[in-house]
């Protein structure tokens, strides 16, 4: 009798024993290349089974994996390598291969026969990247212990079992994609990994594979809601669709439920503490990411003095748990985010008397595009490099498809068009960091200290867009009347 598939990619099935043998074989190859316990190994890969095998192989050697997004440009990868200092590299991306010797994942992997590998719980397992508010992305260090705690929290929150069948289209280099993969493999759930997001393929495989849990971020939710032939697909196998990475857009979620009968389970997490809150599977609500999951302590503190607040009072969300990161690289950035075991999320919100969490704003100035964080300062640094940009400020505005859209306010010192600036950022940074639009202004509002008043710019942009939409609506009304 053939082994039950644990991972499926296109037409290829992998059993658990086969995955283990391939990880053992790749670990032996990496060991011959000098990978040792305690070292860091950069991994920059597209969505493919070899990504999963490489992560397991690196862990078998007691090394830590540094996850680099395949969407990054050369400058972003150079920064990541500079702060994490990996000794070795594995992947399929030409940018990483240009910067250091890389074992290419297209090379055949010979199965091996290793022993069970005891992990040191306190050793680093994975480094993922989270943007800071004042500069380039920071590396988030998770130990085997903290990652294992996050996996337990996610499994329990989703009630994931070996009978479930899930599929992954989000990048595995992001904490959500990695968490879904590791949790499915640890739980024994059936897992399909997709090369890239394709809505019709996703819907086809829900029907064909009888998927029980679908993972979604805002663009996937919007694509589902707007699909003209959604009702043609049999989605009856789904227990629910999980909405993560950005706050739920109720209208989109309700449209999908009305058209398919499938409900949603909103959840809330961060790279630094992957699972913070989740809705109950029975009676999930769209106005809240849920209650803190068991094992996570959550409190709200004053934005002024940092003192804990009571139910219903608005302040910054702080969390602590065994799943909390070990710290950042560069290490000096850790003190700003962690104090007395609590992680300052930068999210502003409240918790009611029944424990429901409500997110209302962010004290940090991060822009969240789909599942990715964009640091305004990083985009501004690129724009400031243009000779005709006298000053600029980057901020986010609400967007139904992506959660937020990146907008750049630019004060010009000479002739330059918006398209040229957007292309400049797109050539230097990952595509999700590219401004959706550029607005030319006479000056950038700042405090006497020099701090940009992003909130003012954001409010102005929202008001102007609303006014434009109203004008268009009135014009269309006059046209139809005529």
C-alpha positions as CSV (number, residue, x, y, z in Angstrom):
1,X,0.0,0.0,0.0
2,X,1.5,3.4,-1.0
3,X,2.1,6.0,1.6
4,X,-0.5,8.7,2.0
5,X,0.5,12.0,0.4
6,X,1.6,14.7,2.8
7,X,2.6,17.4,0.3
8,X,1.3,17.8,-3.3
9,X,2.7,20.1,-5.9
10,X,1.1,20.1,-9.4
11,X,1.0,16.4,-10.3
12,X,3.7,15.3,-7.9
13,X,2.9,13.7,-4.5
14,X,5.3,13.4,-1.6
15,X,4.7,11.1,1.4
16,X,6.1,11.9,4.8
17,X,8.8,9.2,4.5
18,X,9.9,10.5,1.1
19,X,10.0,14.1,2.4
20,X,12.2,13.0,5.3
21,X,14.5,11.0,3.0
22,X,14.9,14.0,0.7
23,X,15.6,16.3,3.6
24,X,18.2,13.8,4.9
25,X,19.8,13.7,1.4
26,X,19.9,17.5,1.1
27,X,21.2,17.8,4.6
28,X,24.1,15.5,3.7
29,X,24.9,17.7,0.6
30,X,24.8,20.8,2.8
31,X,27.1,19.2,5.4
32,X,29.6,18.4,2.6
33,X,29.5,22.1,1.7
34,X,30.4,23.0,5.3
35,X,27.0,23.8,6.9
36,X,27.3,23.3,10.6
37,X,25.2,23.7,13.7
38,X,24.7,27.3,14.8
39,X,25.3,28.7,11.4
40,X,22.8,30.6,9.2
41,X,21.8,29.5,5.7
42,X,20.0,32.0,3.4
43,X,17.1,30.6,1.5
44,X,15.6,32.5,-1.5
45,X,13.1,30.3,-3.3
46,X,9.9,30.3,-5.3
47,X,6.9,28.3,-4.1
48,X,8.1,24.7,-4.6
49,X,8.5,21.4,-2.6
50,X,12.3,21.9,-2.5
51,X,11.7,25.0,-0.3
52,X,10.0,22.7,2.3
53,X,12.8,20.1,1.9
54,X,15.5,22.8,2.2
55,X,14.0,24.2,5.5
56,X,13.9,20.7,7.0
57,X,17.4,19.9,5.8
58,X,18.9,23.1,7.3
59,X,17.1,22.3,10.6
60,X,18.5,18.7,10.6
61,X,22.0,20.2,10.7
62,X,21.2,22.5,13.7
63,X,21.5,25.5,11.5
64,X,19.0,28.4,11.2
65,X,17.3,29.3,7.9
66,X,17.2,33.0,6.8
67,X,14.1,33.4,4.6
68,X,14.5,36.0,1.8
69,X,11.5,37.0,-0.3
70,X,11.8,36.1,-4.0
71,X,10.1,39.5,-4.7
72,X,13.1,41.4,-3.4
73,X,15.5,43.4,-5.6
74,X,19.3,43.3,-5.2
75,X,19.5,46.1,-2.7
76,X,17.0,44.5,-0.4
77,X,18.8,41.2,-0.5
78,X,22.1,42.9,0.2
79,X,20.7,44.5,3.3
80,X,19.2,41.2,4.5
81,X,22.5,39.4,4.1
82,X,24.4,42.2,5.8
83,X,22.4,42.1,9.0
84,X,22.0,38.3,9.2
85,X,25.5,37.3,7.9
86,X,24.6,33.8,6.6
87,X,27.5,31.5,5.9
88,X,25.8,29.5,3.1
89,X,23.0,29.9,0.6
90,X,20.3,27.7,-1.0
91,X,17.7,28.7,-3.5
92,X,16.6,29.2,-7.1
93,X,16.9,33.0,-7.4
94,X,19.6,34.6,-9.5
95,X,20.0,37.7,-7.2
96,X,21.1,35.5,-4.3
97,X,23.4,33.5,-6.6
98,X,25.0,36.7,-7.7
99,X,25.8,37.7,-4.1
100,X,27.1,34.5,-2.6
101,X,27.8,30.8,-3.6
102,X,24.3,29.2,-3.8
103,X,23.3,25.5,-3.9
104,X,20.6,25.6,-6.6
105,X,17.4,23.8,-5.9
106,X,17.2,22.7,-9.5
107,X,20.0,20.3,-8.7
108,X,18.7,16.7,-8.1
109,X,18.3,15.7,-4.5
110,X,19.4,12.2,-3.6
111,X,17.4,10.6,-0.8
112,X,19.3,9.9,2.3
113,X,18.9,8.0,5.6
114,X,19.4,10.1,8.7
115,X,18.5,9.7,12.3
116,X,15.9,11.8,14.1
117,X,17.4,15.1,14.7
118,X,17.1,16.5,18.2
119,X,16.6,20.3,18.1
120,X,18.0,22.6,20.7
121,X,14.8,24.4,21.7
122,X,16.7,27.6,22.5
123,X,18.6,27.7,19.2
124,X,17.5,29.9,16.3
125,X,15.3,28.1,13.8
126,X,14.2,30.7,11.3
127,X,14.8,34.4,10.6
128,X,12.0,36.2,8.8
129,X,11.8,39.9,8.0
130,X,9.7,42.7,9.5
131,X,10.0,46.3,8.5
132,X,10.7,49.0,11.1
133,X,9.3,52.5,11.0
134,X,12.6,54.3,10.7
135,X,14.6,52.3,8.2
136,X,15.2,49.1,6.4
137,X,13.7,45.7,7.4
138,X,14.8,43.9,10.5
139,X,15.3,40.2,10.9
140,X,13.0,38.5,13.4
141,X,14.6,35.6,15.2
142,X,12.5,32.6,16.1
143,X,13.9,29.7,18.1
144,X,12.7,26.2,17.7
145,X,10.8,26.6,20.9
146,X,9.0,29.8,19.9
147,X,8.1,28.4,16.4
148,X,6.8,25.2,18.0
149,X,4.6,27.2,20.3
150,X,3.2,29.2,17.4
151,X,2.5,26.0,15.6
152,X,0.5,24.7,18.6
153,X,-1.4,27.9,18.9
154,X,-2.3,27.9,15.1
155,X,-3.3,24.2,15.1
156,X,-5.5,24.6,18.1
157,X,-7.1,27.9,16.9
158,X,-8.0,26.4,13.5
159,X,-8.8,23.0,15.0
160,X,-6.6,21.5,12.4
161,X,-6.4,17.7,12.3
162,X,-4.9,15.0,10.1
163,X,-8.3,14.8,8.4
164,X,-8.0,18.4,7.0
165,X,-6.9,19.3,3.5
166,X,-5.4,22.8,2.9
167,X,-3.6,24.6,0.1
168,X,-1.0,27.3,0.2
169,X,-0.7,30.1,-2.4
170,X,0.9,32.8,-0.2
171,X,4.8,33.1,-0.2
172,X,6.4,30.6,2.2
173,X,9.1,33.2,2.9
174,X,6.5,35.2,4.8
175,X,5.6,34.1,8.4
176,X,2.0,33.2,7.4
177,X,3.0,30.9,4.6
178,X,5.8,29.2,6.7
179,X,3.4,28.8,9.6
180,X,0.7,27.2,7.5
181,X,3.2,24.7,5.9
182,X,4.9,23.7,9.2
183,X,1.6,23.4,11.0
184,X,0.1,21.2,8.3
185,X,3.1,18.9,8.2
186,X,3.3,18.7,12.0
187,X,-0.4,17.9,12.3
188,X,-0.5,15.4,9.4
189,X,-2.9,17.4,7.3
190,X,-2.9,17.0,3.5
191,X,-1.2,20.0,1.9
192,X,-1.1,21.3,-1.7
193,X,1.5,23.9,-2.5
194,X,0.9,26.1,-5.5
195,X,3.6,27.7,-7.6
196,X,1.8,31.0,-7.6
197,X,-1.7,32.5,-7.0
198,X,-4.2,31.7,-9.7
199,X,-7.8,32.1,-8.7
200,X,-9.4,29.6,-11.0
201,X,-6.7,27.0,-10.2
202,X,-7.3,27.7,-6.5
203,X,-11.1,27.2,-6.9
204,X,-10.6,24.2,-9.1
205,X,-8.5,22.5,-6.4
206,X,-10.9,23.3,-3.6
207,X,-13.4,21.3,-5.7
208,X,-11.0,18.6,-6.9
209,X,-9.0,18.0,-3.7
210,X,-12.0,18.6,-1.4
211,X,-10.0,21.3,0.5
212,X,-11.4,21.8,4.0
213,X,-9.7,25.0,5.1
214,X,-8.8,27.9,2.7
215,X,-6.2,30.5,3.7
216,X,-6.9,34.0,2.3
217,X,-5.4,37.5,2.5
218,X,-7.3,40.6,1.2
219,X,-6.5,40.3,-2.5
220,X,-7.6,36.6,-2.5
221,X,-10.8,37.6,-0.7
222,X,-11.5,40.4,-3.2
223,X,-10.8,38.1,-6.2
224,X,-13.3,35.5,-4.8
225,X,-16.0,38.1,-4.2
226,X,-15.7,39.5,-7.7
227,X,-15.3,36.2,-9.6
228,X,-18.1,36.2,-12.2
229,X,-18.5,32.4,-12.1
230,X,-17.9,31.7,-8.4
231,X,-21.2,29.8,-8.1
232,X,-20.0,27.2,-10.7
233,X,-17.5,25.8,-8.3
234,X,-18.4,23.2,-5.6
235,X,-16.9,24.6,-2.4
236,X,-19.0,22.5,-0.1
237,X,-16.0,20.8,1.4
238,X,-14.7,24.0,3.0
239,X,-15.2,24.3,6.8
240,X,-14.3,28.0,6.6
241,X,-12.0,30.5,5.0
242,X,-9.4,32.1,7.2
243,X,-8.8,35.9,6.7
244,X,-5.4,37.1,7.9
245,X,-2.7,39.7,7.4
246,X,-5.1,42.7,7.1
247,X,-8.4,43.7,8.8
248,X,-11.5,42.1,7.3
249,X,-13.5,44.1,4.7
250,X,-17.0,43.0,5.8
251,X,-18.6,43.8,2.5
252,X,-16.2,41.5,0.6
253,X,-16.5,38.7,3.2
254,X,-20.3,38.9,3.2
255,X,-20.4,38.7,-0.6
256,X,-18.4,35.6,-0.7
257,X,-20.5,33.9,2.0
258,X,-23.7,34.9,0.3
259,X,-22.5,33.5,-3.0
260,X,-20.9,30.3,-1.6
261,X,-22.4,29.6,1.8
262,X,-18.9,29.5,3.3
263,X,-18.1,31.5,6.4
264,X,-14.9,33.3,7.5
265,X,-12.6,33.0,10.5
266,X,-10.6,36.3,11.0
267,X,-7.3,36.0,12.8
268,X,-4.5,38.4,13.9
269,X,-0.8,37.9,14.2
270,X,2.6,39.4,13.6
271,X,6.0,38.2,12.4
272,X,7.2,38.7,16.0
273,X,4.4,36.7,17.6
274,X,2.7,34.8,14.8
275,X,-0.6,33.9,16.4
276,X,-2.2,36.6,18.7
277,X,-5.9,36.3,18.3
278,X,-8.4,34.2,16.4
279,X,-12.2,34.0,16.1
280,X,-14.0,30.9,17.4
281,X,-14.9,28.6,14.5
282,X,-18.5,28.7,15.7
283,X,-19.9,32.2,15.7
284,X,-17.0,34.0,14.1
285,X,-17.5,37.7,13.7
286,X,-16.2,40.1,11.0
287,X,-15.8,43.2,13.2
288,X,-13.0,41.7,15.3
289,X,-9.9,39.4,14.8
290,X,-11.3,37.5,17.8
291,X,-10.0,36.8,21.3
292,X,-6.4,36.1,22.3
293,X,-5.6,32.4,21.7
294,X,-4.9,30.3,24.8
295,X,-1.2,30.7,25.6
296,X,-1.1,34.4,24.6
297,X,-1.4,37.2,27.1
298,X,-2.7,40.5,25.7
299,X,-3.1,43.9,27.3
300,X,-3.8,47.5,26.2
301,X,-1.5,50.2,27.5
302,X,-1.8,54.0,27.5
303,X,-0.2,55.7,24.5
304,X,1.0,58.4,26.8
305,X,2.6,56.7,29.8
306,X,2.5,53.0,28.9
307,X,0.3,52.0,31.9
308,X,-2.2,49.2,31.5
309,X,-5.8,50.2,30.6
310,X,-9.1,48.7,31.5
311,X,-11.8,47.0,29.2
312,X,-13.0,49.3,26.5
313,X,-10.2,51.8,26.8
314,X,-8.1,52.5,23.7
315,X,-4.3,52.2,23.6
316,X,-1.4,50.2,22.2
317,X,-1.8,46.4,22.0
318,X,1.0,44.5,23.8
319,X,1.4,40.7,23.9
320,X,3.6,38.1,25.4
321,X,3.8,34.3,24.9
322,X,6.1,31.4,24.5
323,X,5.7,32.0,20.8
324,X,7.4,35.5,21.0
325,X,10.5,36.1,19.0
326,X,13.9,35.9,20.6
327,X,14.7,39.4,19.2
328,X,15.8,41.3,16.1
329,X,18.8,41.7,14.0
330,X,20.3,44.3,14.2
331,X,20.2,43.4,17.9
332,X,19.9,47.0,19.1
333,X,16.5,47.3,17.5
334,X,15.1,44.7,20.0
335,X,14.9,47.0,23.0
336,X,12.5,49.3,21.3
337,X,10.0,46.5,20.7
338,X,10.4,44.3,23.8
339,X,10.2,45.3,27.5
340,X,9.6,43.1,30.5
341,X,8.7,40.2,28.2
342,X,6.0,42.2,26.4
343,X,6.0,42.9,22.7
344,X,4.8,46.3,21.6
345,X,2.8,45.5,18.5
346,X,2.4,49.1,17.4
347,X,-1.3,48.4,16.8
348,X,-3.8,50.7,18.5
349,X,-7.1,49.2,19.8
350,X,-9.2,48.0,22.7
351,X,-10.4,44.9,24.4
352,X,-13.9,44.7,25.6
353,X,-15.1,43.1,28.9
354,X,-15.7,39.8,27.1
355,X,-12.1,39.7,25.7
356,X,-12.9,40.6,22.1
357,X,-10.1,42.5,20.4
358,X,-10.8,45.6,18.2
359,X,-8.0,47.2,16.1
360,X,-8.5,50.8,15.3
361,X,-5.2,52.2,14.2
362,X,-1.4,51.7,14.3
363,X,0.9,53.8,16.4
364,X,3.7,52.7,14.2
365,X,3.6,54.1,10.7
366,X,3.9,50.8,8.8
367,X,1.9,50.4,5.7
368,X,0.4,46.9,5.4
369,X,0.0,45.8,1.7
370,X,-1.6,42.4,1.6
371,X,0.5,40.3,4.0
372,X,3.5,42.5,3.7
373,X,4.8,45.4,5.7
374,X,6.1,48.5,3.9
375,X,8.3,50.9,5.8
376,X,7.6,54.5,4.6
377,X,11.3,55.4,5.3
378,X,12.5,52.8,2.9
379,X,10.4,54.1,0.0
380,X,11.3,57.7,0.9
381,X,15.0,56.9,0.8
382,X,14.6,55.8,-2.9
383,X,12.5,58.8,-3.8
384,X,15.0,61.2,-2.2
385,X,17.6,59.8,-4.5
386,X,15.9,61.4,-7.5
387,X,17.5,64.8,-8.3
388,X,14.2,66.5,-8.8
389,X,12.7,65.5,-5.5
390,X,13.1,68.2,-2.9
391,X,11.1,66.4,-0.2
392,X,8.7,63.5,0.1
393,X,6.6,61.5,2.5
394,X,5.1,58.1,2.1
395,X,1.9,56.8,3.8
396,X,-0.9,54.3,3.4
397,X,-4.6,54.7,2.6
398,X,-7.3,52.1,2.9
399,X,-7.7,49.9,-0.1
400,X,-10.3,47.2,-0.6
401,X,-8.1,44.9,-2.5
402,X,-4.8,45.1,-0.7
403,X,-5.7,46.4,2.8
404,X,-3.7,49.5,2.2
405,X,-2.2,51.2,-0.8
406,X,1.1,53.1,-0.8
407,X,0.9,56.8,-1.6
408,X,3.8,59.2,-2.0
409,X,3.5,62.9,-1.5
410,X,6.3,64.6,-3.3
411,X,7.6,68.2,-3.4
412,X,9.4,68.7,-6.7
413,X,12.5,70.8,-7.3
414,X,12.3,70.3,-11.0
415,X,10.4,68.6,-13.7
416,X,9.5,64.9,-13.0
417,X,6.4,62.9,-13.6
418,X,4.6,60.5,-11.3
419,X,5.2,57.5,-13.6
420,X,8.9,58.1,-13.5
421,X,9.0,58.1,-9.6
422,X,6.8,55.0,-9.4
423,X,9.1,53.2,-11.8
424,X,12.1,54.3,-9.8
425,X,10.8,52.6,-6.7
426,X,9.7,49.6,-8.6
427,X,13.2,49.1,-10.0
428,X,14.8,49.4,-6.6
429,X,12.3,47.7,-4.2
430,X,9.9,44.8,-4.2
431,X,6.8,45.4,-6.3
432,X,4.4,45.6,-3.3
433,X,6.4,48.6,-2.0
434,X,5.8,50.6,-5.2
435,X,3.5,53.6,-4.7
436,X,0.0,53.2,-6.1
437,X,0.0,56.9,-6.9
438,X,2.2,60.0,-6.4
439,X,0.6,63.3,-5.3
440,X,2.7,66.5,-6.0
441,X,2.5,69.0,-3.1
442,X,3.9,72.4,-2.3
443,X,5.4,71.2,0.9
444,X,5.5,68.3,3.3
445,X,3.9,69.1,6.7
446,X,6.2,68.5,9.6
447,X,6.5,69.1,13.3
448,X,9.2,71.5,14.6
449,X,11.2,68.4,15.3
450,X,11.1,67.5,11.6
451,X,8.8,64.6,12.1
452,X,6.5,64.1,9.1
453,X,2.7,64.5,9.8
454,X,1.7,61.5,7.9
455,X,-1.7,61.4,9.5
456,X,-2.4,64.9,8.0
457,X,-1.4,63.7,4.5
458,X,-3.4,60.5,4.9
459,X,-6.6,62.4,5.9
460,X,-6.1,64.8,3.0
461,X,-5.7,62.1,0.5
462,X,-8.8,60.2,1.7
463,X,-10.9,63.4,1.7
464,X,-9.7,64.3,-1.8
465,X,-10.4,60.8,-3.2
466,X,-13.8,60.8,-1.6
467,X,-14.5,64.2,-3.2
468,X,-13.3,62.9,-6.6
469,X,-15.5,59.8,-6.3
470,X,-18.5,62.0,-5.4
471,X,-17.9,64.3,-8.5
472,X,-17.7,61.2,-10.7
473,X,-20.8,59.8,-9.3
474,X,-22.7,63.0,-9.8
475,X,-21.4,63.3,-13.4
476,X,-22.4,59.7,-14.2
477,X,-25.8,60.5,-12.7
478,X,-26.2,63.5,-15.0
479,X,-25.1,61.5,-18.0
480,X,-27.6,58.7,-17.3
481,X,-30.4,61.3,-16.8
482,X,-29.5,62.9,-20.1
